[in-house]
Amino acid sequence: MMTRVLGLLLVLVVVHPTKADEPLTLKLWPAGPPTARVPKSEATEKLIQSYGGLGSHRISDVSDPTITVYRPKQPNGTSVIVAPGGGFMFLSYTHEGTEVCEWLNSLGVTAILLKYRTPTRDEQEMHELPVQDAQRALGLVRKHAAEWQLDPRRVGLLGFSAGANLAGHAAWDRGPRTYPQVPEFDDPRGPDFLVFIYGGGFLDKNDKSKFRPGFSIPADAPPVFLLVAHDDGANPIEAAMLYLEYKQRNLSAELHICAKGGHGFGMRPAGHPVNDWPVRCAEWMRSLGWVPGK
């Protein structure tokens, strides 16, 4: 009898796959960030409240940024750092964060949710501190690649809105780092691929037909997936211009501009073709080998 029970238990262990590991959270700066965040102004607080305030789906006042690692049951070696949007006021932590990580896990991709410093609207450059956090996240993921069963040459960065802006800076900026380097954690490379969802911030403030002074797509820019809705202000113009820059440099890029969808839809279903962006993005990742084909 005991033998039969042990045999049944063995079958159950073999048949049922191991559950994915519980999410692991790591501080980006164990000794504290190298640059302190400017205190939130009254104007920024009022702006946050005008969007409906905070809650379980939105977080703010992040001064000690982290990454949370979501591992799939069967990791395929690819990882993607997810940067939620929120106008550098807050982080849309659910429909541009945790739900995105769940979708990536369904593809076998290890998802790393970036909780970057915010609000930073009162900084001289709103994106600078969040970009520091993204750069550090890239270094940490590559440092732990073997431990987490990852390929350090298949680390992507996916951002929405303000998160796409910081992702673009991390992928395209080629100037010196804006914080003291720590060789143990820092990696001079940017992401190996970029997913840029309804992002902006690279156009000239006064002339939307031009990029900001000093900005250009570098010759070694990573492959990019660009997606935006036509009815999202100047963002479709920006996406088209970024795509043309890639095309002129013979770099890999894919662009989707859908008729309807507005801004900030994330993973929310709304019945528009743009809401199928995860399907299109997965197809793109498969076409370039980031996700195994079926």
C-alpha positions in Angstrom: 0.0 0.0 0.0 2.8 2.4 1.0 4.5 1.7 -2.3 1.4 2.5 -4.3 1.0 5.8 -2.5 4.6 6.8 -3.1 4.2 5.9 -6.7 1.1 8.0 -7.1 2.9 11.0 -5.4 5.8 10.6 -7.9 3.4 10.7 -10.8 1.8 13.8 -9.5 5.2 15.5 -9.1 6.1 14.5 -12.7 2.8 15.4 -14.3 2.2 18.8 -12.6 4.7 21.5 -13.6 6.5 23.4 -10.9 4.8 26.7 -9.9 6.6 29.9 -10.9 8.7 31.4 -8.1 7.2 34.1 -5.9 8.2 37.6 -7.1 11.5 38.7 -5.9 12.0 42.4 -5.0 15.4 44.1 -4.9 16.4 47.6 -4.1 18.2 49.4 -6.9 20.3 51.4 -4.6 21.0 49.5 -1.4 23.0 52.4 0.1 20.4 54.9 -1.2 20.0 56.6 -4.5 23.0 58.8 -5.6 20.8 61.8 -6.3 18.0 62.9 -3.9 14.6 63.6 -5.4 13.3 67.2 -5.2 10.4 67.4 -2.8 7.0 67.3 -4.4 5.5 70.8 -5.0 2.0 71.8 -4.3 1.4 72.2 -8.0 2.5 68.6 -8.6 0.2 67.4 -5.8 -2.7 69.2 -7.3 -1.9 67.7 -10.7 -1.9 64.2 -9.2 -5.3 64.8 -7.6 -6.7 66.1 -10.9 -6.0 62.6 -12.3 -8.1 61.0 -9.5 -5.4 60.7 -6.9 -3.6 57.5 -5.9 -4.8 54.1 -4.9 -3.9 50.4 -5.3 -3.6 50.9 -9.1 -1.4 54.1 -8.7 1.7 54.7 -6.6 3.8 57.8 -6.0 6.3 59.2 -3.6 8.9 56.6 -4.6 12.3 57.6 -3.1 13.8 54.1 -2.7 13.3 52.5 -6.2 13.1 48.8 -6.7 12.7 46.0 -9.2 10.4 43.1 -8.7 11.2 39.9 -10.7 8.3 37.8 -12.0 9.5 34.5 -13.2 7.5 32.2 -15.5 7.1 28.5 -15.0 9.4 27.8 -17.9 11.7 30.8 -18.5 13.0 31.0 -22.1 16.0 33.2 -21.3 14.5 36.5 -22.4 13.7 39.2 -19.9 11.9 42.5 -20.2 12.0 45.4 -17.7 8.6 47.0 -17.5 8.4 50.8 -16.9 4.8 52.0 -16.1 3.7 55.5 -17.2 2.1 58.2 -15.1 3.5 61.5 -16.4 6.4 61.4 -13.9 3.8 62.0 -11.2 2.8 58.5 -10.3 3.2 54.9 -11.6 0.2 53.2 -13.2 1.2 50.1 -11.4 -1.6 47.7 -12.4 -2.6 48.0 -16.1 0.8 49.2 -17.1 2.8 47.1 -14.6 1.7 43.9 -12.9 -0.8 42.9 -15.6 2.0 43.4 -18.3 4.3 41.2 -16.2 1.6 38.4 -16.2 1.3 38.7 -20.0 5.1 38.4 -20.4 5.2 35.4 -18.1 2.6 33.7 -20.4 5.2 34.0 -23.2 7.9 32.4 -21.0 9.6 35.8 -20.6 10.9 36.9 -17.2 9.3 40.2 -16.3 11.0 42.8 -14.1 8.7 45.5 -12.9 10.6 48.8 -12.4 9.4 51.0 -9.5 11.3 54.2 -10.4 11.5 57.4 -8.5 8.5 59.6 -8.8 7.2 62.3 -8.8 10.0 64.0 -10.7 8.0 66.7 -12.4 9.8 69.3 -10.3 13.3 68.3 -11.4 15.1 70.3 -14.1 14.8 67.2 -16.3 11.8 65.0 -15.4 13.3 61.9 -16.9 16.8 62.0 -15.4 16.3 60.2 -12.1 14.0 57.6 -13.6 16.6 56.9 -16.4 19.2 56.4 -13.7 16.9 53.8 -12.2 16.3 52.1 -15.6 20.1 52.0 -16.2 20.7 50.5 -12.8 17.9 47.9 -13.4 19.6 46.8 -16.7 22.9 46.3 -14.9 21.3 44.3 -12.1 19.4 42.0 -14.5 22.6 41.2 -16.4 24.5 40.7 -13.1 21.9 38.1 -12.0 21.4 36.6 -15.4 22.9 33.2 -14.7 21.1 33.0 -11.3 17.8 33.8 -12.9 18.3 31.6 -16.0 18.5 34.6 -18.3 20.5 35.5 -21.4 22.3 38.8 -20.7 22.1 39.6 -24.4 18.3 39.3 -24.5 17.2 42.0 -22.0 14.4 44.2 -23.3 12.9 47.4 -21.9 9.1 48.1 -22.3 7.7 51.4 -21.4 4.3 53.2 -21.5 4.0 57.0 -21.8 6.5 58.5 -19.4 7.9 55.0 -18.9 8.4 54.9 -22.7 10.2 58.2 -22.5 12.7 56.9 -19.9 13.1 53.7 -21.9 13.9 55.7 -25.0 16.5 57.7 -23.1 18.0 54.5 -21.7 18.1 53.0 -25.2 19.2 56.1 -27.3 21.2 58.5 -25.2 24.9 58.2 -25.6 26.2 60.8 -23.3 28.0 60.2 -20.0 26.0 58.7 -17.1 24.5 61.2 -14.7 25.4 59.3 -11.5 28.6 57.8 -10.0 29.4 54.4 -11.6 29.7 51.2 -9.6 31.4 48.6 -11.8 29.9 45.7 -10.0 26.4 46.7 -11.0 26.7 49.0 -14.0 26.6 47.9 -17.6 27.4 50.5 -20.3 24.9 48.8 -22.7 21.3 49.8 -23.0 18.5 47.4 -23.6 18.8 44.7 -26.3 15.4 45.6 -27.6 12.8 48.3 -26.9 9.0 48.4 -26.7 7.8 52.0 -26.9 4.0 52.2 -26.2 2.4 55.7 -26.6 5.6 57.4 -25.7 6.7 60.9 -26.3 8.9 63.7 -25.1 11.6 63.7 -27.8 10.0 66.4 -30.0 10.9 70.1 -29.9 8.4 71.9 -27.6 7.7 74.6 -30.1 8.0 72.8 -33.4 6.5 69.2 -33.4 8.1 68.6 -36.9 11.6 68.4 -35.3 13.3 66.5 -32.5 14.5 68.2 -29.4 17.9 69.9 -29.9 20.7 67.4 -29.5 18.6 64.3 -29.9 19.0 61.7 -32.6 18.8 58.0 -33.0 22.3 56.5 -32.6 23.7 54.1 -35.2 23.7 51.2 -32.6 20.1 51.8 -31.5 18.4 48.5 -30.5 15.4 47.0 -32.4 12.2 48.9 -31.5 8.5 48.1 -31.5 6.4 51.4 -31.6 2.7 51.5 -31.0 0.3 54.4 -30.6 -3.2 55.5 -31.4 -3.9 58.1 -34.1 -6.1 60.1 -31.6 -3.3 60.5 -29.0 -2.1 64.1 -29.6 1.3 64.5 -31.1 2.5 61.0 -30.1 1.7 59.4 -33.4 3.7 62.1 -35.1 6.6 61.3 -32.8 6.3 57.5 -33.4 6.4 58.0 -37.1 9.4 60.3 -36.9 11.2 57.8 -34.7 10.4 55.0 -37.2 11.7 57.1 -40.1 15.0 57.8 -38.2 15.4 54.0 -37.8 14.6 53.4 -41.4 17.1 56.0 -42.6 19.8 54.3 -40.6 18.7 50.8 -41.8 17.9 49.7 -38.2 15.2 47.2 -37.2 11.9 48.8 -36.3 8.2 48.0 -36.4 5.5 50.7 -36.2 1.7 50.4 -35.5 -0.6 53.4 -35.6 -4.2 52.5 -34.9 -7.2 54.8 -35.6 -8.6 54.8 -32.1 -7.5 54.2 -28.6 -6.4 57.5 -27.1 -3.8 57.4 -24.4 -3.1 55.3 -21.3 -5.0 52.2 -22.3 -2.3 49.8 -21.1 -3.7 46.3 -20.8 -7.3 47.5 -20.5 -9.7 45.9 -23.1 -11.7 48.6 -24.9 -12.7 46.9 -28.2 -10.3 48.8 -30.4 -7.6 47.1 -32.6 -5.0 49.0 -30.6 -5.9 46.9 -27.5 -4.6 43.9 -29.3 -1.1 45.3 -29.0 0.2 42.4 -26.8 -0.6 40.0 -29.7 1.3 42.2 -32.2 4.2 42.7 -29.8 4.5 38.9 -29.2 4.5 38.3 -32.9 7.3 40.9 -33.2 9.3 39.3 -30.4 9.0 35.9 -32.1 10.0 37.3 -35.5 13.3 38.5 -34.0 14.0 35.5 -31.9 13.4 37.0 -28.5 10.5 34.5 -27.9 10.6 31.0 -29.4 8.3 30.5 -32.3 5.3 28.1 -32.3 
